[in-house]
Amino acid sequence: LDTIATRHATRPALEYKSQILTYADIKHRADRLAAGLLQQGITHTDCVALLLPNPPWHPIAFFAALRAGARVVHLSALDARRELAFKLRDSGATLLITTDLGPLPATALALHEEG
């Protein structure tokens, strides 16, 4: 991400709902989220789960988790809740990142309540 953001800072990287994010934009947002993850205590021993759709939040969160040194597990909103719970337990995820779109918040809260 650093290399591409340096070489092609102003080039469009993603377009979502007529908003264009450049490589520099993605790097900046990933850096900010990574700083927040580090502030929350995420380290190289942690696994961060992503329960996100494919819009820009997904790559930003992915790069941020990697910047914080964490392992990443990708979860699919199409999976049954029992499958998601298994993947979270199996991965040892210590943090789940999601968004407020559709059923994702309710799913994340239910998973949290299940432990």
C-alpha positions in Angstrom: 0.0 0.0 0.0 2.8 2.4 0.8 4.5 1.8 -2.5 1.4 2.2 -4.7 0.2 5.2 -2.7 3.6 6.9 -3.2 3.8 6.1 -6.9 0.2 6.7 -7.8 -1.1 8.9 -5.0 -3.7 10.9 -7.1 -4.8 8.0 -9.3 -8.3 6.6 -8.7 -8.2 3.4 -6.7 -11.9 2.8 -6.0 -15.2 4.3 -7.0 -18.2 3.8 -4.8 -21.5 5.6 -5.3 -19.8 8.2 -7.5 -17.2 8.9 -4.8 -13.7 8.3 -6.0 -11.0 7.4 -3.6 -7.4 7.7 -4.6 -4.6 5.5 -3.5 -3.5 8.2 -1.1 -7.0 8.4 0.3 -7.1 4.7 1.0 -3.6 4.8 2.6 -4.6 7.8 4.8 -7.8 6.1 6.0 -6.1 2.8 6.6 -3.4 4.5 8.6 -6.0 6.3 10.7 -7.9 3.1 11.4 -4.6 1.2 12.1 -3.7 3.9 14.7 -7.1 3.4 16.3 -6.6 -0.4 16.4 -3.2 0.0 18.0 -4.7 2.4 20.5 -7.3 -0.2 21.4 -4.4 -2.7 22.0 -4.5 -4.7 18.8 -1.0 -6.3 18.3 0.6 -9.0 16.1 -0.9 -11.7 18.4 -4.4 -10.7 17.6 -6.8 -11.7 14.8 -9.2 -9.1 13.5 -12.4 -10.4 11.8 -14.0 -8.4 9.0 -17.7 -8.7 8.5 -18.0 -6.1 5.8 -19.4 -5.8 2.3 -17.1 -5.1 -0.6 -17.3 -1.2 -0.7 -14.2 0.8 0.4 -14.6 -0.1 4.0 -13.4 -3.7 3.4 -9.9 -2.9 1.8 -9.4 0.0 4.2 -10.1 -2.2 7.2 -8.0 -5.0 5.7 -4.9 -2.8 5.2 -5.4 -1.2 8.7 -5.5 -4.6 10.4 -2.3 -5.6 8.6 -0.7 -2.3 9.5 -1.5 -3.0 13.1 0.3 -6.3 12.7 -2.9 -8.4 13.2 -3.9 -11.5 11.3 -7.2 -11.0 9.3 -10.1 -13.4 8.9 -12.7 -12.5 6.3 -16.3 -13.3 7.1 -19.2 -13.5 4.7 -22.5 -12.0 5.5 -24.0 -14.9 3.5 -22.8 -17.4 6.0 -25.2 -18.7 8.7 -24.6 -17.3 12.1 -23.4 -20.7 13.4 -20.8 -20.7 10.7 -19.7 -17.2 11.6 -19.5 -18.1 15.2 -17.4 -21.2 14.4 -15.0 -19.1 12.2 -14.6 -16.5 15.0 -13.8 -19.2 17.6 -11.5 -21.1 15.3 -9.6 -18.0 14.2 -9.3 -16.7 17.8 -10.5 -13.3 16.6 -10.3 -10.7 19.3 -12.0 -7.9 17.4 -14.8 -7.8 14.7 -15.1 -4.9 12.4 -18.5 -4.4 10.7 -20.7 -1.6 9.4 -24.2 -0.4 10.0 -25.5 -1.7 6.7 -28.5 -4.1 6.6 -28.4 -7.0 9.1 -24.7 -6.7 9.8 -25.0 -4.8 13.2 -27.6 -7.3 14.5 -25.5 -10.2 13.4 -22.4 -8.8 15.1 -24.3 -8.1 18.3 -25.7 -11.6 18.3 -22.2 -13.1 17.8 -20.9 -11.0 20.6 -23.6 -12.2 22.9 -22.8 -15.8 22.0 -19.2 -15.2 23.1 
